[in-house]
Amino acid sequence: MKLRKLTIGDHPELIKLWKRSGLPYKPKGRDGRAHIAREMAANPGLFIGAFDGDILVGAIVATHDGRKGWLNRVAVDPDYRRQGLARKLTLAGERSLRGQGIRIFGLLIHSYNRASLKLAQAMGYTLHRDILYLSKRDSDHV
Ligand SMILES: CC(C)(COP(=O)(O)OP(=O)(O)OC[C@H]1O[C@@H](n2cnc3c(N)ncnc32)[C@H](O)[C@@H]1OP(=O)(O)O)[C@@H](O)C(=O)NCCC(=O)NCCS
């Protein structure tokens, strides 16, 4: 399995991977091609894929605002799970963020997503039960 930086040419495969993984994503908003192309240009190296030969089987999207880093959309093809791929992708995301001076990493996980929660805790992330996540959206698609 090889990890490499994703480029906008990988976008169609990334969308297919998210679908296979059952991950909710926003094709008309922040996961659409134009938006992702802008993000990749602004933050080279923060979209990372895991490949079996030429096939994209895992991915992670790291982001940061200069203050904190976020690890988003970690997804592994159902046929490749429990082989340590998400762990590798998460470490690679952390490494890329460290390279940009980031020292604190966060994850937002739906409470029903036990696999992700287990993964995060197994990787040393602390669950903050006293923090509530609030958001304000211009539309449901963003
Ligand atoms: C969550 C997900 C990315 C995990 O991918 P993975 O490659 O199978 O995870 P790893 O093999 O790296 O697992 C590392 C550790 O995480 C924990 N873990 C991962 N999946 C787990 C599961 N289904 N149940 C319990 N623990 C799990 C275990 O501690 C595991 O170590 P172990 O296999 O030695 O016990 C994958 O299940 C997935 O793509 N889910 C759908 C997409 C999704 O929900 N993404 C998260 C959005 S926040």
The ligand as an ORCA input file, in Angstrom:
! r2SCAN-3c Opt
* xyz 0 1
  C     -13.350      4.517     10.485
  C     -12.499      3.910      9.385
  C     -11.822      5.044      8.600
  C     -11.439      2.983     10.009
  O     -10.580      2.513      8.969
  P      -9.621      1.251      9.143
  O      -8.548      1.339      8.110
  O     -10.426      0.015      9.168
  O      -8.996      1.483     10.587
  P      -7.608      0.883     11.134
  O      -7.428     -0.491     10.583
  O      -6.510      1.845     10.896
  O      -7.929      0.772     12.684
  C      -7.045      1.249     13.683
  C      -7.694      1.039     15.035
  O      -8.916      1.782     15.116
  C      -9.914      1.029     15.846
  N     -10.993      0.616     14.918
  C     -11.056      0.822     13.575
  N     -12.222      0.359     13.076
  C     -12.909     -0.164     14.121
  C     -14.175     -0.794     14.241
  N     -14.973     -1.003     13.182
  N     -14.573     -1.179     15.491
  C     -13.797     -0.998     16.563
  N     -12.559     -0.409     16.515
  C     -12.130      0.005     15.297
  C      -9.180     -0.202     16.365
  O      -8.599      0.174     17.598
  C      -8.118     -0.385     15.296
  O      -7.010     -1.138     15.743
  P      -7.073     -2.756     15.654
  O      -7.554     -3.128     14.280
  O      -5.646     -3.152     15.916
  O      -8.037     -3.181     16.719
  C     -13.372      3.041      8.412
  O     -14.164      2.148      9.177
  C     -14.265      3.845      7.506
  O     -13.864      4.235      6.389
  N     -15.513      4.120      7.943
  C     -16.483      4.835      7.103
  C     -16.099      6.278      6.899
  C     -16.145      7.080      8.182
  O     -17.065      6.934      8.981
  N     -15.132      7.944      8.363
  C     -14.999      8.770      9.529
  C     -15.604     10.107      9.371
  S     -15.395     11.044     10.876
*
